[in-house]
Amino acid sequence: MLTGENGILTQAQNAKEKSSVAEEKEKIALAYNGVKAKEKGGAVTYDELNKEFEASKTDATATEEGSKIKVKFNDTNREYIIDENGNITEAGTGSGTVTPPTKPTIDENGLFENTSTINGEPGTAMNPTIPEGFRPVDTETSTWGDGTNPPSTTSVNNGLVIEDINGSQFVWIPVPTPVSTTEEAGTENKAMAIKDDNNYIALLYDFSESGSTVQEGCSSSENYNTILNSREPAYLTHETEGDESDYNQDGSGTQIVTQVSMQNEYNAMMTSVEKYKGFYVARYELGMEGDIPVSKSQQADPDVSTQIAWENRWYGLYTKCKDYATKNNVSSSVGSSMIWGSQYDAMMNWMQKNNVNVIAEDDTKRSTFEQTGFKAEDILKNIYDLYGCHYEWTLEARSNALRIVRGGLYQDKSDGEGESAVQRTNAPAVRYENAPWHEYGDDSSRITLYVK
């Protein structure tokens, strides 16, 4: 017989099919091992796999599929799944079967009633997870689409926006590779942290026109929670000017931050970023509506009050950022925090990758207002006031008494006096150090959210 299930032609076709599948799996394995070698054993990402495919002229595309990677060969339309251990299976067979999507349910206000992506597929860096209690918001430069597919790459790269029921808005920051094995590998894959046993330690970056590099020694155990260099999470050990001071106390005399709480909060945030491949950053600087922390434009909502360290010090701003989730009744789906230094760097790395010059000041865009959201031109990837408005306190530490502020300011400022004075730059990626106990009138902060 020449035809039929057992016919010679059918058997020949099946053999050809198996051979083709084996060849495609081999091409995936070669690309995977190539990335492993470059990353010195670190995490393999879909982005790096695509670079290997391009270099080898392999007509295949890798995308994220939850915690796995999906590879599609464009000529045969066959798809494969690479699991966390590097095992390769054809999609739809065995452990490689893709979980059916769980579509979001939406209430009468457009708010998600369950945490999900826009199309119900697993969350990835390029298919952001929208937390319960928030709704997707389209802007002039980014749209979420019709819900049948993930948002377009262009929209993700321009900054996708979500909003809570009270109108606070947040922008998705994709992090394809959240964790790296070494500082050197971090410079290549732009990871946010390394993992030391069960704890995460931040990777912090210096920025230049050519890119960014991890600050040498920032994740060293010798540097961790000591008086050396930049680091996070960190507890400031100076007795009168650090976290040992009376300023680090709430009304009942309880410490606001402790060494244990800093590590636990950082671990919770990074665990989420590893799972969902990103986080949300406030679209606007920290504001208050009554006693409710918000991320709103003060031009659109004049009842929102500016929050600066003059009334709050660092500790008060930290507390208000942390209280956002509880006071807005979304603590079951998100955790909130003052922006970490490594989150700010992840935002800068993402912007730099998408052609934003984060080390250059631009007075044509810089907001000279003290209210957030007042200048339409001071916007990068849908995030306002990175050139101007206020310096933004972070959780990053330097020495045993200082924490770091980022970004530009509404007014010109110099370090030093007289002829020795040095004009500060108002570039988005710039860093300055301040004492957290001091009542600075120039310093505000920015809320971040991680999905639970």
C-alpha positions in Angstrom: 0.0 0.0 0.0 1.2 3.5 -0.8 -1.4 5.5 1.2 -3.4 5.1 4.4 -2.1 5.3 8.0 0.4 2.5 7.5 1.2 3.3 3.8 4.7 3.8 2.6 4.0 7.5 1.7 2.5 8.2 5.1 5.3 6.6 6.9 7.8 8.6 4.9 5.9 11.8 5.7 5.9 10.9 9.4 9.6 10.2 9.3 10.2 13.5 7.6 8.1 15.3 10.2 10.0 13.7 13.1 13.3 14.6 11.5 12.2 18.2 11.0 11.0 18.5 14.7 14.4 17.0 15.8 16.2 19.6 13.7 14.2 22.5 15.1 14.7 21.3 18.7 18.4 21.1 18.0 18.4 24.7 16.7 16.6 25.8 19.9 19.1 23.9 22.0 22.1 25.5 20.2 20.7 29.0 20.7 19.8 28.2 24.4 23.3 26.9 25.1 24.8 29.9 23.3 22.9 32.3 25.6 23.9 30.2 28.7 27.5 30.5 27.7 27.3 34.3 27.3 25.4 34.8 30.5 27.9 32.5 32.4 25.2 30.2 33.5 22.6 33.0 34.2 19.0 33.2 33.2 18.1 32.7 29.6 15.5 35.2 28.2 13.4 35.3 25.1 15.2 38.5 24.1 18.6 36.9 24.1 17.3 33.8 22.3 16.0 36.0 19.5 19.5 37.5 19.2 21.0 34.0 18.8 18.3 33.1 16.2 19.1 36.2 14.3 22.8 35.6 14.4 22.4 32.0 13.2 19.8 33.0 10.6 17.2 30.7 12.2 13.7 31.8 11.2 12.2 31.5 14.7 10.7 33.8 17.3 10.9 33.4 21.0 8.3 35.0 23.4 7.6 34.7 27.1 5.0 32.1 28.2 4.6 32.6 31.9 7.7 31.3 33.6 8.6 29.4 30.3 9.7 30.5 26.8 7.8 29.7 23.7 9.6 29.4 20.3 7.7 29.5 17.0 9.3 28.5 13.7 7.8 30.9 11.2 8.1 28.6 8.1 6.5 25.5 9.7 4.4 27.3 12.3 5.5 24.6 14.9 5.8 25.8 18.5 8.0 24.6 21.3 8.1 25.3 25.0 11.4 25.7 27.0 10.8 25.2 30.7 12.8 26.6 33.6 15.3 23.8 33.4 16.0 24.1 29.7 13.8 21.2 28.6 12.3 21.5 25.1 8.9 20.1 24.3 6.7 20.6 21.3 3.7 22.8 22.3 0.6 20.8 22.9 2.4 17.7 24.0 3.4 16.5 27.5 4.5 19.1 30.0 4.7 21.7 27.2 0.9 22.1 27.0 0.0 25.8 27.4 -2.6 26.5 30.1 -5.8 27.8 28.7 -6.3 31.5 29.3 -8.4 32.8 32.3 -10.2 35.8 31.0 -10.6 38.8 33.3 -14.1 39.7 34.6 -14.8 43.4 34.6 -17.3 45.4 36.8 -19.5 48.3 35.8 -16.6 50.8 36.5 -14.3 48.9 34.1 -12.2 47.6 37.0 -10.8 44.1 36.9 -12.5 41.8 39.4 -9.7 39.3 39.2 -5.9 39.7 38.6 -5.3 38.9 34.9 -3.7 40.1 31.7 -5.8 41.9 29.2 -6.3 38.7 27.2 -6.2 36.2 30.0 -2.9 34.7 28.9 0.0 34.2 31.4 1.6 37.5 32.4 4.9 38.5 30.9 7.1 41.6 30.5 5.3 42.3 27.2 1.8 41.2 28.4 1.4 43.0 31.7 -0.7 41.6 34.5 -3.4 44.0 35.6 -4.2 43.7 39.3 -7.7 43.3 40.7 -9.2 46.7 41.4 -7.6 48.5 38.5 -8.6 49.2 34.9 -6.5 49.6 31.8 -6.3 53.2 30.4 -5.5 54.1 26.8 -3.3 57.1 26.1 -2.2 58.9 22.9 0.9 56.7 22.7 -0.2 53.4 24.2 -3.3 51.3 24.0 -4.2 47.9 25.5 -6.0 46.6 22.4 -9.3 44.7 22.2 -8.5 42.0 24.7 -8.1 39.2 22.2 -4.3 39.5 22.0 -1.5 41.0 24.2 -0.9 44.7 23.8 1.4 45.7 20.9 5.1 45.9 21.5 4.9 49.6 20.6 2.3 50.3 23.3 4.3 48.4 25.9 7.5 50.3 25.0 5.6 53.6 25.2 4.3 52.9 28.7 0.9 51.2 29.4 -1.2 52.9 32.1 -3.6 51.4 34.7 -5.9 53.3 37.1 -7.6 52.6 40.4 -11.2 53.6 41.1 -10.2 56.9 42.5 -8.1 57.9 39.4 -4.6 57.2 40.6 -2.5 56.1 37.6 0.5 53.8 37.2 2.7 52.8 34.3 4.0 49.3 33.6 7.8 48.9 33.7 8.8 45.6 31.9 11.7 43.6 33.4 12.4 40.6 31.2 15.3 39.4 33.3 14.6 40.4 37.0 17.4 38.4 38.6 21.0 37.8 37.5 23.8 35.5 38.9 26.6 38.1 38.9 27.1 41.9 38.6 28.9 41.3 35.3 25.9 39.4 33.9 23.6 42.1 35.2 25.3 44.7 33.1 24.4 42.6 30.0 20.8 41.6 31.0 19.8 44.6 33.0 18.6 42.5 36.0 17.4 44.3 39.1 18.9 42.0 41.7 20.9 38.9 42.5 19.8 36.3 45.0 21.8 35.3 48.1 20.2 32.2 49.6 16.6 33.3 50.3 17.3 37.1 50.1 17.5 39.4 47.1 20.2 42.1 46.9 19.9 45.0 44.5 22.0 45.6 41.4 22.4 49.4 41.0 23.5 51.0 37.7 25.6 53.9 36.5 24.4 55.5 33.3 26.2 57.0 30.3 25.5 57.8 26.7 26.6 54.3 25.7 24.4 52.4 28.2 24.5 51.4 31.8 26.8 49.3 34.0 26.3 47.7 37.4 28.1 49.6 40.2 31.0 47.4 41.2 30.6 45.8 44.6 27.0 47.0 45.1 25.8 43.5 45.8 28.9 42.4 47.8 28.3 40.9 51.2 31.1 43.1 52.5 29.1 46.1 51.3 25.7 45.0 52.4 24.3 47.0 55.3 27.7 48.6 56.0 29.0 52.2 55.7 30.3 51.6 52.1 28.9 52.8 48.8 25.4 52.4 47.4 23.2 49.5 48.3 19.7 48.2 49.0 17.9 47.0 50.9 19.7 48.8 53.7 19.3 50.0 57.3 21.3 53.1 58.2 23.4 52.4 61.2 24.4 56.0 62.1 23.3 56.7 65.7 22.1 60.3 65.3 21.5 60.8 61.5 20.5 57.3 60.3 17.7 54.8 61.1 19.0 54.6 64.7 17.8 58.2 65.3 14.5 59.3 66.9 13.2 60.4 63.5 12.7 56.7 62.6 9.7 56.4 64.9 6.0 56.6 64.5 3.7 58.3 67.0 3.8 55.3 69.4 7.6 55.1 69.5 7.8 52.1 67.2 10.6 52.1 64.5 9.2 52.8 61.1 11.9 50.8 59.3 14.1 48.0 60.6 16.8 45.9 59.0 14.5 42.9 58.9 11.6 44.9 57.5 13.7 46.4 54.7 14.8 43.0 53.6 11.4 41.5 53.8 9.8 44.3 51.8 12.5 44.0 49.1 12.1 40.2 48.9 8.3 40.6 48.5 8.7 43.1 45.7 11.4 41.1 43.8 9.5 37.8 44.2 6.6 39.5 42.4 8.8 41.0 39.7 10.4 37.5 39.1 6.9 36.1 38.7 5.2 38.8 36.6 8.3 40.2 34.8 7.7 43.8 35.8 6.1 46.3 38.2 4.1 49.5 38.1 5.4 53.0 38.9 3.3 56.0 39.7 2.6 58.2 36.7 2.9 61.3 39.0 4.8 62.2 42.1 3.3 61.4 45.5 0.3 63.5 46.4 -2.4 63.3 49.1 -6.2 63.7 48.9 -7.1 64.2 52.5 -5.4 61.3 54.2 -5.3 59.1 51.0 -2.0 58.8 49.1 -2.5 59.2 45.4 -0.8 59.4 42.0 -2.7 62.1 40.3 -2.1 65.2 38.2 -2.5 68.3 40.4 -3.5 70.3 37.3 -6.4 68.0 36.7 -7.1 67.5 40.5 -6.3 70.7 42.3 -7.4 69.2 45.6 -4.4 67.0 45.6 -1.7 68.3 47.9 2.1 68.3 47.2 4.1 66.0 49.5 7.6 67.0 50.3 10.2 66.2 52.9 9.7 69.7 54.5 6.7 68.4 56.4 7.4 64.6 56.2 11.1 63.9 56.1 12.1 60.7 54.3 10.3 58.6 56.9 7.0 60.3 56.4 7.2 60.0 52.6 8.1 56.3 53.0 5.1 55.7 55.2 2.7 57.4 52.8 3.9 55.5 49.8 3.6 52.3 51.7 0.1 53.2 52.9 -1.3 53.6 49.4 -2.4 50.0 48.9 -4.2 49.8 52.3 -5.9 53.3 52.2 -7.1 52.7 48.6 -8.5 49.3 49.5 -6.3 47.4 47.0 -3.9 45.7 49.4 -5.3 42.2 48.5 -4.0 42.6 44.9 -0.9 44.9 45.2 1.8 45.9 47.6 2.9 49.6 47.6 6.1 51.2 48.4 8.4 54.2 48.0 10.3 53.6 44.8 13.4 51.4 45.3 16.7 52.5 43.7 16.8 49.3 41.6 13.2 50.0 40.4 14.3 53.5 39.4 17.2 52.0 37.5 15.0 49.4 35.9 12.8 52.3 34.7 15.9 54.1 33.3 17.2 50.9 31.7 13.9 50.4 30.0 13.7 53.9 28.8 17.3 53.9 27.5 16.6 50.7 25.6 13.7 52.6 24.0 15.8 55.5 22.8 15.4 57.9 25.7 18.6 59.9 26.6 18.2 59.5 30.4 21.5 61.3 31.2 20.8 64.5 29.4 18.8 67.4 30.9 16.3 69.2 28.8 15.1 72.6 29.9 12.5 72.7 27.2 10.8 69.8 28.9 11.6 70.4 32.5 8.7 71.3 34.7 9.5 74.4 36.8 6.2 74.0 38.7 6.1 72.6 42.3 2.9 70.7 41.4 3.1 67.3 39.6 1.6 66.9 36.2 1.6 70.6 35.4 3.8 70.6 32.4 2.7 68.4 29.5 6.2 68.3 28.0 7.8 66.8 31.1 6.7 63.3 30.3 8.7 60.2 29.4 7.0 57.0 28.4 3.8 58.3 30.0 5.5 59.2 33.3 5.5 62.8 34.4 8.1 65.0 36.1 11.4 63.1 35.7 13.1 66.2 34.3 11.7 68.6 36.9 9.2 69.2 39.7 10.9 67.6 42.7 13.8 65.3 43.5 12.4 61.9 44.3 13.4 60.0 47.4 14.2 56.3 47.0 15.0 53.5 49.4 18.6 53.2 48.1 21.2 54.0 50.7 24.8 55.4 50.6 27.1 55.4 53.6 25.5 54.7 57.0 23.5 58.0 57.1 22.3 58.9 53.6 19.7 57.9 51.1 19.4 58.7 47.4 17.2 61.1 45.5 16.8 60.9 41.7 15.8 63.0 38.8 15.6 66.7 38.2 14.2 69.7 40.1 11.8 72.6 39.3 14.6 75.1 40.1 18.4 75.3 39.5 20.5 74.2 42.3 24.3 74.1 43.1 26.5 72.1 45.4 29.0 74.3 47.2 29.2 78.1 47.4 30.9 80.9 45.5 33.4 80.1 42.7 33.6 76.5 43.8 29.8 75.9 43.4 28.9 73.2 40.9 25.6 73.4 39.1 23.5 70.3 39.5 22.2 68.6 36.3 18.5 67.9 35.9 18.7 64.6 34.0 16.3 61.8 34.8 18.9 59.2 35.7 21.0 61.5 38.0 21.7 60.6 41.7 22.1 62.8 44.7 22.5 61.9 48.3 20.6 63.5 51.2 20.1 62.9 54.9 16.7 61.2 55.6 16.1 63.1 58.8 16.4 66.5 57.1 13.4 68.7 56.2 14.1 69.3 52.5 11.7 71.4 50.6 12.9 70.1 47.2 12.3 66.4 47.8 9.2 64.3 47.1 8.9 60.7 46.1 7.0 58.3 43.8 4.8 55.2 44.7 5.5 51.8 43.1 3.2 48.8 43.0 4.0 45.1 42.8 1.3 42.5 41.9 0.5 40.0 44.6 
